[in-house]
Amino acid sequence: MARKKANADAAAQREWELGIDWARWLLDGNVPQPLHVYGIVLEPNEFAYLQTTAQYSRLYGGNGRYTTSGGFFIGKPGMVLGMMAANAAVNASRKAAAKRNMQASWRDLQELPVLATNLRLMCHLPTKGWMSFYYSAVQEFYPDTDNWMITFGFQNAVPLRIAGLATPTLAVLASWCVHGNGRWQGEPGIAPLVQAALSPRPATDEIPYSSDDDLDNRRLDPEGPR
């Protein structure tokens, strides 16, 4: 158990340092290196910057529908009254559950492939395929690197939350894409990463990171972070 926790902490530290390296790269006036992606058709002048996996969820409420239980009860008066009371209790419980279900909550939680481009964030759902969330439609943007999550609010869609180890890198890149090259570094949600990026540089610009997952293209190379 202790070794498992140590490995998880080490992985989180590597991801945090990689997010700092992305921030440093963009602060220096560089742009992300485009990725070569296959099978996904991008728009004209659209470039893929990051391919990884992350936890996906959406904020919405249920429809509040429920079915009622009823019927004819035959028997002695006491027994009939008892069955009627039990039936009423079942219906009241279903109604209360439906009312709770109507309240907005984070649903559809799952880990899935994520592709970030200069125009949108794309998430691959098993039942729907690739879904696109365009930065131009973002009305609310809350990167929360302390808690390893990013929340997006949209004009005509329910909010999206992305979480997991890729959060530091995704938060920096999304800030750069949502706010623009001149304002992204002032985003409060990535302040710890920006502050660390502005501190004296380590002895090497390359952070040791490797992954056996073909979906993860955030390793560093001489051309900059990917």
Secondary structure in CASP SS format (residue, H / E / C, confidence):
PFRMAT SS
TARGET T0000
AUTHOR 0000-0000-0000
METHOD secondary structure of the structure
MODEL  1
M C 1.00
A H 1.00
R H 1.00
K H 1.00
K H 1.00
A H 1.00
N H 1.00
A H 1.00
D H 1.00
A H 1.00
A H 1.00
A H 1.00
Q H 1.00
R H 1.00
E H 1.00
W H 1.00
E H 1.00
L H 1.00
G H 1.00
I H 1.00
D H 1.00
W H 1.00
A H 1.00
R H 1.00
W H 1.00
L H 1.00
L H 1.00
D C 1.00
G C 1.00
N C 1.00
V C 1.00
P C 1.00
Q C 1.00
P C 1.00
L E 1.00
H C 1.00
V C 1.00
Y C 1.00
G C 1.00
I C 1.00
V C 1.00
L C 1.00
E C 1.00
P C 1.00
N C 1.00
E C 1.00
F C 1.00
A E 1.00
Y E 1.00
L E 1.00
Q E 1.00
T E 1.00
T E 1.00
A E 1.00
Q E 1.00
Y E 1.00
S E 1.00
R E 1.00
L E 1.00
Y E 1.00
G C 1.00
G C 1.00
N C 1.00
G C 1.00
R C 1.00
Y C 1.00
T C 1.00
T C 1.00
S C 1.00
G C 1.00
G C 1.00
F C 1.00
F C 1.00
I C 1.00
G C 1.00
K C 1.00
P H 1.00
G H 1.00
M H 1.00
V H 1.00
L H 1.00
G H 1.00
M H 1.00
M H 1.00
A H 1.00
A H 1.00
N H 1.00
A H 1.00
A H 1.00
V H 1.00
N H 1.00
A H 1.00
S H 1.00
R H 1.00
K H 1.00
A H 1.00
A H 1.00
A H 1.00
K H 1.00
R H 1.00
N H 1.00
M H 1.00
Q C 1.00
A C 1.00
S E 1.00
W E 1.00
R E 1.00
D E 1.00
L E 1.00
Q E 1.00
E E 1.00
L E 1.00
P E 1.00
V E 1.00
L E 1.00
A E 1.00
T E 1.00
N C 1.00
L C 1.00
R E 1.00
L E 1.00
M E 1.00
C E 1.00
H E 1.00
L E 1.00
P C 1.00
T C 1.00
K C 1.00
G E 1.00
W E 1.00
M E 1.00
S E 1.00
F E 1.00
Y E 1.00
Y H 1.00
S H 1.00
A H 1.00
V E 1.00
Q E 1.00
E E 1.00
F E 1.00
Y E 1.00
P E 1.00
D E 1.00
T H 1.00
D H 1.00
N H 1.00
W C 1.00
M E 1.00
I E 1.00
T E 1.00
F E 1.00
G E 1.00
F E 1.00
Q C 1.00
N C 1.00
A C 1.00
V C 1.00
P C 1.00
L E 1.00
R E 1.00
I E 1.00
A E 1.00
G C 1.00
L C 1.00
A C 1.00
T H 1.00
P H 1.00
T H 1.00
L H 1.00
A H 1.00
V H 1.00
L H 1.00
A H 1.00
S H 1.00
W H 1.00
C H 1.00
V H 1.00
H H 1.00
G C 1.00
N C 1.00
G C 1.00
R C 1.00
W H 1.00
Q H 1.00
G H 1.00
E C 1.00
P H 1.00
G H 1.00
I H 1.00
A H 1.00
P H 1.00
L H 1.00
V H 1.00
Q H 1.00
A H 1.00
A H 1.00
L H 1.00
S C 1.00
P C 1.00
R C 1.00
P C 1.00
A C 1.00
T C 1.00
D C 1.00
E C 1.00
I C 1.00
P C 1.00
Y C 1.00
S C 1.00
S C 1.00
D C 1.00
D C 1.00
D C 1.00
L C 1.00
D C 1.00
N C 1.00
R C 1.00
R C 1.00
L E 1.00
D E 1.00
P C 1.00
E C 1.00
G E 1.00
P E 1.00
R C 1.00
END
